[in-house]
Amino acid sequence: MDALQLRKQLSNYTAQLFDEGFLDEQFTQLQQLQDENNPNFVVEVVTLFFQDSERLLDELAKSLVQPEVDFKKVDAHVHQLKGSSSSIGAHRVQRSCISFRNCCNDRNVEGCLKSLQEVRHEYSLIKDKLETLFSLEQQLLGAPSE
């Protein structure tokens, strides 16, 4: 595939991620911080987001199966996940975290468990979609120019 076709595919795929609500304008702002001095900036930031999110999701799962759930601790983890997803523009993950925090405030274990499933699902989707986006970007870098 030549660079022109790849560029068009990348552009369409990125637009689709915005249209479907996976990403918001914060991701665009993140991309604008990338330049020739730091060409991997977005990938590095998103990779840190993936690592941090997986750690937080594991902590949340452990916290919610305790005999006595510490809702303050659970809420703190969800708040952190909400902040980091917001900072990279992972809009649907952020939205899921808002519902999760409401369940924490209500001290609703069942609601928290359902919210954790929802957040895991949205996280898994955005991780796959961003990995595909980065793969397309890599292909474009290696494509023959028009």
C-alpha positions in Angstrom: 0.0 0.0 0.0 1.4 3.4 -0.9 1.7 6.4 1.4 -1.3 8.2 0.0 -3.6 5.2 0.6 -2.2 4.7 4.1 -2.6 8.4 4.9 -6.2 8.2 3.8 -6.8 5.0 5.8 -5.2 6.5 8.9 -7.3 9.7 8.6 -10.5 7.8 8.2 -9.7 5.5 11.1 -8.9 8.4 13.3 -12.1 10.2 12.4 -14.0 7.1 13.1 -12.5 6.9 16.7 -13.7 10.5 17.3 -17.1 9.9 15.7 -17.7 6.8 17.8 -16.8 8.7 21.0 -13.6 6.6 21.8 -11.5 9.7 21.6 -12.0 13.4 22.3 -10.2 16.7 21.7 -7.7 15.9 24.4 -6.2 13.3 22.2 -5.7 15.9 19.5 -4.0 18.2 22.0 -1.7 15.3 22.9 -0.8 14.8 19.3 0.0 18.5 18.9 2.7 18.1 21.7 4.5 15.6 19.5 7.3 17.0 17.3 10.5 16.0 15.6 12.4 16.3 18.9 10.0 13.7 20.5 8.5 11.7 17.6 7.2 8.9 19.9 5.6 11.2 22.5 2.0 10.0 22.0 2.9 6.3 21.9 5.0 6.8 25.1 2.2 8.6 27.0 -0.4 6.1 25.8 1.8 3.2 26.8 2.1 4.6 30.3 -1.6 5.0 30.4 -2.0 1.3 29.4 0.4 0.2 32.2 -1.2 2.4 34.8 -4.7 1.4 33.8 -4.0 -2.3 34.0 -2.5 -1.8 37.5 -5.5 0.2 38.6 -8.0 -2.3 37.1 -6.2 -5.1 39.0 -6.3 -3.1 42.2 -10.0 -2.4 41.8 -10.8 -6.1 41.2 -8.9 -7.1 44.4 -10.6 -4.3 46.4 -14.1 -5.2 45.3 -13.8 -8.9 46.5 -12.7 -8.0 50.0 -15.2 -9.0 52.8 -15.3 -5.3 53.8 -15.0 -3.1 50.7 -13.1 0.1 51.3 -15.1 2.4 49.1 -12.8 5.4 49.7 -9.9 3.4 48.3 -12.0 2.1 45.4 -13.1 5.6 44.6 -9.5 6.9 44.8 -8.4 4.3 42.2 -11.4 5.1 39.9 -10.7 8.8 40.2 -7.1 8.2 39.2 -8.2 6.1 36.2 -10.7 8.7 35.2 -8.0 11.4 35.3 -5.5 9.4 33.3 -8.1 8.4 30.7 -9.2 12.0 30.5 -5.6 13.2 30.0 -5.1 11.1 26.9 -8.6 11.7 25.5 -10.0 8.2 26.1 -13.5 9.6 26.4 -15.6 6.4 26.8 -13.3 5.1 29.6 -13.6 8.4 31.3 -17.4 8.3 31.1 -17.5 4.8 32.5 -15.4 5.9 35.4 -18.0 8.6 36.2 -20.7 6.0 36.6 -18.3 3.8 38.6 -17.7 6.7 41.0 -21.4 7.2 41.5 -21.7 3.5 42.6 -18.8 4.1 45.1 -20.6 7.1 46.5 -23.7 4.9 47.0 -21.5 2.2 48.5 -23.1 -0.2 46.0 -20.8 -3.3 45.7 -23.0 -4.9 43.0 -23.0 -1.6 41.0 -19.2 -1.3 41.4 -18.7 -4.8 40.1 -20.8 -4.0 37.0 -19.1 -0.7 36.6 -15.7 -2.5 36.8 -16.8 -4.8 33.9 -17.9 -1.8 31.9 -14.6 0.1 32.5 -12.6 -3.0 31.6 -14.6 -3.4 28.4 -14.1 0.2 27.4 -10.5 0.1 28.3 -10.0 -3.1 26.2 -11.7 -1.5 23.2 -9.6 1.7 23.4 -6.4 -0.2 23.8 -7.1 -2.3 20.7 -8.1 0.8 18.7 -5.1 2.8 19.7 -2.8 -0.1 19.0 -4.3 -0.3 15.5 -3.9 3.5 15.1 -0.2 3.3 16.1 0.3 0.4 13.7 -1.2 2.4 10.8 1.1 5.3 11.7 4.1 2.9 11.7 3.1 1.5 8.3 2.8 5.0 7.0 6.4 5.9 8.1 7.7 2.8 6.3 5.6 3.3 3.1 7.1 4.4 -0.2 6.3 8.1 -0.8 4.0 9.0 -3.6 
